[in-house]
């Protein structure tokens, strides 16, 4: 599984780095999550500058795409030229968005009439884009998932791993990153939060 963690200038570190770190726990199974950006160097909302690992066109070939949030998302959402370069295919790809990243999914027409999750700051913008926002940390319909809140990254990662590698792999990845003394509770919460949104055959497995 090759995953593009779509990250723009002004990004939220918790969205991009946490998701990428959890997903890269599956390197031994051929998974790889890459910080993907239109810019060679990007600076986070807190001043952390990093180099991208993949250019923007990687989103077309990736098996999955996660869109993180940031302080410039509204500018990006208004940039028709940039949005036109985000050629995502929900028929082939698993696509997730977190917080203001949900606004980009809305602008790309990928959410449709299903409810979505986002953070409280971004909620008015997503609602303005015609999306019903629910008070929940995670929601998925088919191959599209959204999450709300900075620490909802593990839910997106859990969803991708459950879809692509199964329950045992998801439990192991979350168990590794969870706080000591709380590991079983974290694993249970992540699995319980995401499982209702899996395809029926996976829920029954």
N, C-alpha and C positions, 0 to 999 in steps of 0.2 A: 504494500500500500504506500503510494507516494502522495504526500499531503502538502498542499500549499497553505501556509499560515499567512494570510494576506494582511500586510502590515504597512500602514502609511505613516508619513511624518506626523509627529504629535501623538503617536500611539500610546496606548495604555499597556505598560509592561506586564501587568497581571494577566491580561487577555492573551497576548502573543506568547510570552515565555512559558507560562504555566502549562498551557495546552500543548505547546511543542515539546516540553520536557516530559510530560506524561506519555504522549504518543511515541516519543523516541525510546521509551522503555521497551518497545517491541522491535528494536533494531535486529535482534537475533532471528526474527521471523520475516525479515526483509522490509520492515516498515521504515519510513524516514519522513520526518516533518521538517520543512524548510521555511525560514523567514523569507517571504516573497514580497517584493515591493517594486513600484515603478522607479524608485530612486536607489542609487547605489549605496548611499549612506542615509540613514534615517535617525532622527532624534526623538526620543520619547517625550511625553508630556512633563516628565520630571527631569529632562536634560540628559538622559542616557543615550549616547550615540553608538549605533551599531552598523555593521555592513550587512547588506542583504545577502542571502544565500542563493536565491534564485530570482531572475527577472520576472516582470509581470506576465509575460507570455507563458510562464510555467503553469498558470492557472488553467490553461486549456488542456494540457496533457496530464495534469494531476488526477489521481483517483478520487481525491477528496479535497475540499477547500474549506478553511475556516476563516471567517472575516472578523477580525478584532475591532475594537473601538478606539477612539482617540478624540482629541480636542479639535481636529480639523475635519471631522466626518461630514458636517453639513456643507463645507466647501466642496468636498469630494462628491457629495451627492448632487451638487449643482453643476458639476463639470461633465457635460454630456460627452465630451471627447474621451475623458478618462473612463467613464462608465461604459462607453462603447468598446473599450479594450478588455472589459471583464466578460469574456465569452464563456459563461458557465453552462453546463449541460446536466440538469437534474435527472435526466433519463439515464445518464451514465455515471455521474458523480454524486458522492455524498457531500452535501453543502450545509455548513453551519455558520451561524453568526451570533455574536455576543454584543449586548448593550447597543451602542450606536451603530454597530455593524448591521443590525437588523434594518436600519434605515436604508442602507445600501441594497440589501435584498429586496426591500419594498420598491425602491426606485428601479431596480432591474426587473420588476414584475414577477419575482420568483415566489412570493408568499401567497398570492392569490387571495381567496376569501377565508383562509384558515386563521385562527388566532396566533399571536406571536408574543414572545417575551422580549423585554428590553430593560434597561435601567430606568430609574425614576427621572433622571435628567433628560434622557432621550425620549421618554414616553410621548410628550406633546408633539415632537417632530414626526414620530412614527404614526401616531394617530392622524396627524395632518396629512400624511401620505396615504391615508385610507385604510390603515390596518387596525384591526381590533387587538388591543394589547391586554393581556391577562396578568393577574397578580400571581405569578408563578415563576420559579427559577428556570424551568425548561419546558419546551414543547417541541414536538416533531410531527410532521405529516409526510409520509413517504420518505423521500430522500432529502428533505429540507428540515433543519432544526434551528431553533433559536434559544438563546439563554439570556437571562437578565441578572446583572450584578457581577462585580469584578471577580468574586470567588465562585462564579458559576462555571468557570473554565473546566473543572473536573467533570461536570456533567456532559459537556460537549465531547470531551475526550472519551468518557465512558461510552457514550452513544456510538462514536466511531469504532471503538474497539469491539463493542458488542456486535455491531453490524459486520465488521470485517474479520474478527478473529475469535469471537465467542466469549462466553461468560467467564471461563477460567482465566483467560488472558486479561479481561477487564478487571476482575477481582484482584489479580496479582499486581497490576499496574497501580490501582488505587491503594492497595495495601502498602505498597512500597512508599508512596508519598504521604500517606496519612500520619498524623501525630502518634507517637508512641503512647500506648495506653488507651487510644481511641480508634485503633485500626479497624476492628471489626465493625464498629458503629459507622465509620466513614464508608467502608465498603458496602454495608447494607443500605445506607442512605443513597449512595450513588446508584446502585443497582435498582433499588426500589423506585427512585425518581425517574429513571430512564426506561425501565422495562415496559411500562404501559404503552409506550410509543413505538415499540418494535413491531415489525411485521408479525402477524398472528403465528406463523410457523416458528418464529424465533421465541415468542413468548411461551409457547408450549414446550419448548425444548428443555 
